[in-house]
Amino acid sequence: MNERGGAPPTMPLCAPAAQTLKQQMLACQNGNRGFGDTAPVVALVTVDLRNFLDASERYQGWIDGGLFAMNLLLGIHAQGYGACCLNWSALPAQDKAVRGLGVIPPHESIIMMIAIGGLREKFKVARSPRRGIESVMKII
Ligand SMILES: Cc1cc2nc3c(=O)[nH]c(=O)nc-3n(C[C@H](O)[C@H](O)[C@H](O)COP(=O)(O)O)c2cc1C
């Protein structure tokens, strides 16, 4: 059952050529060893740098792209799928390797990858203790 009480949707499978591309993309990322290959779908979130005009907006792509990625994650979960952010804290060689696969044009910058898949009926998740509100918010 998903959060809305329905059966979890079936995850559409990519064509074999896309599966190969997915594995090549995952091989360029550091944090998916041991589980990345189990995700039937991998999204590559990018930002179009042509939207930003001058140096004052040099970080805006990551901010906007991060906000977009968060909403995409919520949307994926709302549809009943599971998702795992895969960081793009990458070295230039990794960035070039993904670009070499021909999946994005030169004017796009990579924000992150997201592994997406169907959820089991029952599963365990890691849970960290929450920090107190006072440690993250200061009322002035
Ligand atoms: C920006 C970002 C990048 C992440 N990158 C990775 C990653 O490369 N590999 C990984 O296993 N988990 C990564 N994580 C952690 C997982 O995506 C996930 O947040 C974590 O397993 C906790 O899941 P939950 O928030 O659903 O409880 C990342 C999380 C964020 C927010």
The ligand as an ORCA input file, in Angstrom:
! r2SCAN-3c Opt
* xyz 0 1
  C      21.599     16.136     -1.954
  C      21.671     14.732     -1.432
  C      22.596     13.847     -1.994
  C      22.673     12.535     -1.547
  N      23.541     11.657     -2.126
  C      23.552     10.369     -1.759
  C      24.385      9.440     -2.433
  O      25.139      9.766     -3.345
  N      24.322      8.149     -2.020
  C      23.470      7.727     -1.009
  O      23.433      6.554     -0.708
  N      22.676      8.605     -0.367
  C      22.694      9.900     -0.726
  N      21.868     10.784     -0.089
  C      20.990     10.283      0.987
  C      19.718      9.625      0.478
  O      19.255     10.171     -0.721
  C      18.580      9.743      1.481
  O      18.329     11.100      1.719
  C      18.878      9.055      2.750
  O      19.074      7.707      2.477
  C      17.740      9.262      3.785
  O      16.545      8.915      3.197
  P      15.173      9.545      3.724
  O      15.363     11.037      3.637
  O      14.138      9.054      2.757
  O      15.005      9.038      5.098
  C      21.816     12.103     -0.501
  C      20.883     12.987      0.042
  C      20.815     14.284     -0.397
  C      19.786     15.196      0.216
*
